[in-house]
Amino acid sequence: MLELQHSARDARMNPASANTSYPDNSVNELHRKHGTLRHFPKGSFVFTKGSVSTGSYYIESGLLKVCQFTEEGRDVTFFIRKTGDAFGLAEIILQQNHPCYAQCLHDSQIWVLESSIIREQILTNPAVTQTILYTLTHRLIHHQSTVELLISKPVAWRLAWLLQQLGTLASSGELRVELDLSHEEISNIIGCTRQTVSELLSRWKQQGWIRYDRKQILIQNLTPIIGEPS
């Protein structure tokens, strides 16, 4: 399962709107000023379930998933974090161990900031406190919508939604999705089979809604799946 955005209408009108947009850059700059920039190879874990929360993280570049592994070995993804996102803040505030895994979906450059600095800034820096409060509240609202949308939306809608979330606008006006994820990884994220993902992408390509090769997908029109903006 995956975090869906609070408003399906916003996703259709602006795919980037699902990303948390901070009131200012105080948390980002705090990581850059006092943190350590680390390289995490694709497939590596930033942290594991049950590990002690020693810091917060800001993605300079990259893509990762926050996930769980079932007893059967199945990967269940809850959230995707991408370039410009900070994460690991809630565990610091609650002073608890990490409840999930954070695994890189491709090579990532991530700033790591010690927990003690975050705690000190929360007490002394109103801008940082406001940004963290906004970020966590924003995500909480998203999570409340997640359950409803995952229950009510079919696989095709979830796949279209995911592609929009991972995409960036190209100069041509199309939405470009770099294919750092395999069909298997995509299927794990949206809760379906790899075959279903492959069949949907092939069908959409034939219908002229997308263009894709092994490296990228160019989205031309997913309105028939997502629906018209309202």
C-alpha positions as CSV (number, residue, x, y, z in Angstrom):
1,M,0.0,0.0,0.0
2,L,1.1,3.5,-0.7
3,E,0.5,7.0,0.6
4,L,-2.1,8.7,-1.6
5,Q,-2.6,12.4,-1.7
6,H,-5.3,14.3,0.2
7,S,-7.0,15.5,-2.9
8,A,-7.5,13.5,-6.1
9,R,-8.4,16.7,-7.8
10,D,-5.1,18.2,-7.0
11,A,-3.3,15.2,-8.3
12,R,-5.0,15.5,-11.6
13,M,-4.3,19.2,-11.9
14,N,-0.8,19.2,-10.6
15,P,1.1,15.9,-10.0
16,A,3.7,17.7,-7.9
17,S,1.1,18.9,-5.5
18,A,1.2,15.6,-3.6
19,N,4.7,16.4,-2.4
20,T,5.0,18.1,0.9
21,S,5.6,21.8,0.3
22,Y,7.3,23.5,3.2
23,P,6.5,27.1,4.4
24,D,10.2,27.8,4.1
25,N,13.5,26.0,3.5
26,S,14.7,26.1,7.2
27,V,14.7,22.3,7.7
28,N,16.4,21.7,4.3
29,E,19.1,24.3,5.0
30,L,19.5,23.0,8.5
31,H,20.4,19.6,7.1
32,R,22.8,21.2,4.6
33,K,24.5,23.4,7.2
34,H,24.9,20.9,10.0
35,G,24.4,17.5,8.4
36,T,26.6,15.1,6.6
37,L,26.0,14.3,2.9
38,R,26.1,10.5,2.4
39,H,25.8,8.3,-0.6
40,F,23.4,5.4,-0.5
41,P,23.6,2.9,-3.3
42,K,20.4,1.5,-4.9
43,G,19.0,-1.2,-2.7
44,S,20.7,-0.1,0.5
45,F,18.8,0.7,3.7
46,V,18.9,4.2,5.2
47,F,17.5,2.7,8.3
48,T,15.8,-0.6,9.3
49,K,12.8,-1.5,11.3
50,G,13.4,-1.3,15.1
51,S,16.7,0.6,14.7
52,V,17.4,3.5,17.0
53,S,16.5,6.9,15.5
54,T,19.8,8.8,15.5
55,G,19.1,11.4,12.9
56,S,16.8,13.0,10.4
57,Y,17.3,12.9,6.6
58,Y,16.9,15.2,3.6
59,I,17.1,13.9,0.1
60,E,19.5,16.0,-2.1
61,S,18.9,13.6,-5.0
62,G,17.4,10.2,-5.2
63,L,14.3,8.1,-4.5
64,L,13.5,5.7,-1.7
65,K,10.6,3.8,-0.2
66,V,9.4,3.4,3.4
67,C,8.2,-0.1,3.7
68,Q,7.6,-3.3,5.7
69,F,8.4,-6.9,4.8
70,T,5.8,-9.5,5.6
71,E,6.5,-13.0,7.1
72,E,6.1,-14.4,3.6
73,G,8.8,-12.0,2.4
74,R,6.5,-9.7,0.5
75,D,7.4,-6.0,0.3
76,V,4.6,-3.6,1.4
77,T,5.4,0.0,0.6
78,F,3.8,2.8,2.6
79,F,5.5,5.9,1.3
80,I,7.7,7.1,-1.5
81,R,10.3,9.8,-0.6
82,K,12.0,11.7,-3.4
83,T,14.4,14.6,-4.1
84,G,13.6,17.5,-1.8
85,D,11.8,15.5,0.9
86,A,12.8,15.4,4.6
87,F,12.0,12.3,6.6
88,G,12.7,10.6,9.9
89,L,11.4,13.6,11.9
90,A,8.5,12.0,13.7
91,E,10.7,9.3,15.3
92,I,12.9,12.0,16.7
93,I,10.0,14.0,18.2
94,L,8.4,10.8,19.7
95,Q,11.9,9.5,20.7
96,Q,11.0,6.1,19.4
97,N,12.8,3.5,17.1
98,H,12.0,3.4,13.4
99,P,8.8,1.5,12.8
100,C,9.6,0.7,9.2
101,Y,12.5,0.2,6.7
102,A,13.7,3.0,4.4
103,Q,15.3,1.5,1.3
104,C,16.8,3.4,-1.7
105,L,15.2,2.6,-5.1
106,H,18.2,4.1,-6.8
107,D,21.5,5.7,-6.0
108,S,20.7,8.6,-3.6
109,Q,22.6,11.5,-2.0
110,I,21.0,12.1,1.4
111,W,21.9,14.6,4.2
112,V,22.0,13.0,7.6
113,L,21.5,15.3,10.6
114,E,22.0,14.3,14.2
115,S,18.8,14.0,16.3
116,S,20.2,16.3,19.0
117,I,20.4,19.2,16.6
118,I,16.7,18.7,15.5
119,R,15.6,18.6,19.2
120,E,17.6,21.8,20.0
121,Q,16.2,23.6,17.0
122,I,12.7,22.7,17.9
123,L,13.2,24.4,21.2
124,T,15.0,27.5,19.9
125,N,14.1,28.1,16.3
126,P,10.4,28.9,15.6
127,A,10.9,28.7,11.8
128,V,12.1,25.1,12.1
129,T,9.4,24.2,14.5
130,Q,6.7,25.6,12.2
131,T,8.1,23.8,9.2
132,I,8.3,20.4,11.0
133,L,4.7,20.9,12.3
134,Y,3.5,21.8,8.9
135,T,5.2,18.8,7.3
136,L,4.0,16.2,9.8
137,T,0.4,17.6,9.8
138,H,0.4,17.7,6.0
139,R,1.4,14.1,5.8
140,L,-1.1,13.0,8.5
141,I,-3.9,14.4,6.4
142,H,-2.5,12.5,3.4
143,H,-2.5,9.3,5.4
144,Q,-6.1,9.8,6.4
145,S,-7.0,9.8,2.7
146,T,-4.8,6.8,1.9
147,V,-7.1,4.1,3.3
148,E,-10.2,5.4,1.6
149,L,-8.5,5.8,-1.8
150,L,-6.7,2.4,-1.7
151,I,-10.0,0.7,-0.9
152,S,-12.1,2.5,-3.5
153,K,-9.7,2.9,-6.4
154,P,-8.9,0.2,-9.0
155,V,-5.3,-0.9,-9.9
156,A,-5.3,1.2,-13.1
157,W,-6.0,4.4,-11.1
158,R,-3.3,3.6,-8.6
159,L,-0.7,3.0,-11.3
160,A,-1.6,6.2,-13.1
161,W,-1.5,8.0,-9.8
162,L,2.0,6.6,-9.0
163,L,3.4,7.6,-12.4
164,Q,2.1,11.1,-11.9
165,Q,3.8,11.3,-8.4
166,L,7.1,10.1,-9.8
167,G,7.0,12.3,-12.9
168,T,8.6,15.7,-13.7
169,L,7.4,18.1,-16.4
170,A,9.4,17.9,-19.6
171,S,9.9,20.9,-21.9
172,S,7.5,19.2,-24.3
173,G,4.7,19.5,-21.7
174,E,4.7,15.8,-21.1
175,L,5.3,14.2,-17.7
176,R,8.6,12.3,-17.7
177,V,9.0,9.3,-15.4
178,E,12.6,7.9,-15.2
179,L,12.2,4.2,-14.9
180,D,14.5,3.4,-11.9
181,L,11.7,1.0,-10.8
182,S,11.2,-2.4,-12.3
183,H,7.6,-3.6,-13.0
184,E,8.0,-5.9,-10.0
185,E,8.9,-2.9,-7.7
186,I,5.9,-0.9,-9.1
187,S,3.6,-3.8,-8.5
188,N,4.8,-4.0,-4.9
189,I,4.1,-0.3,-4.3
190,I,0.6,-0.3,-5.7
191,G,-0.5,-3.7,-4.5
192,C,-0.9,-5.8,-7.6
193,T,1.0,-8.3,-9.8
194,R,3.9,-7.6,-12.0
195,Q,1.9,-8.9,-15.0
196,T,-0.9,-6.5,-14.3
197,V,1.6,-3.5,-14.4
198,S,3.1,-4.8,-17.7
199,E,-0.3,-5.3,-19.3
200,L,-1.6,-1.8,-18.3
201,L,1.5,0.0,-19.6
202,S,1.3,-1.9,-22.9
203,R,-2.4,-1.1,-23.3
204,W,-1.9,2.6,-22.5
205,K,1.0,2.7,-25.0
206,Q,-1.2,1.2,-27.7
207,Q,-3.9,3.7,-26.9
208,G,-1.5,6.6,-27.2
209,W,-1.8,7.7,-23.6
210,I,1.9,7.1,-22.9
211,R,5.2,6.5,-24.6
212,Y,7.9,4.5,-23.0
213,D,11.1,2.5,-23.3
214,R,13.3,0.8,-20.8
215,K,14.6,4.1,-19.4
216,Q,11.6,6.3,-19.2
217,I,7.8,6.8,-19.6
218,L,6.4,10.0,-21.2
219,I,2.8,10.6,-20.1
220,Q,0.8,12.3,-22.7
221,N,-2.7,11.8,-21.3
222,L,-4.0,9.8,-18.4
223,T,-7.3,11.6,-18.0
224,P,-9.2,8.5,-19.1
225,I,-7.8,6.8,-16.0
226,I,-7.6,9.6,-13.4
227,G,-10.5,11.6,-14.6
228,E,-11.2,15.2,-15.5
229,P,-10.1,18.0,-13.0
230,S,-13.2,19.2,-11.1
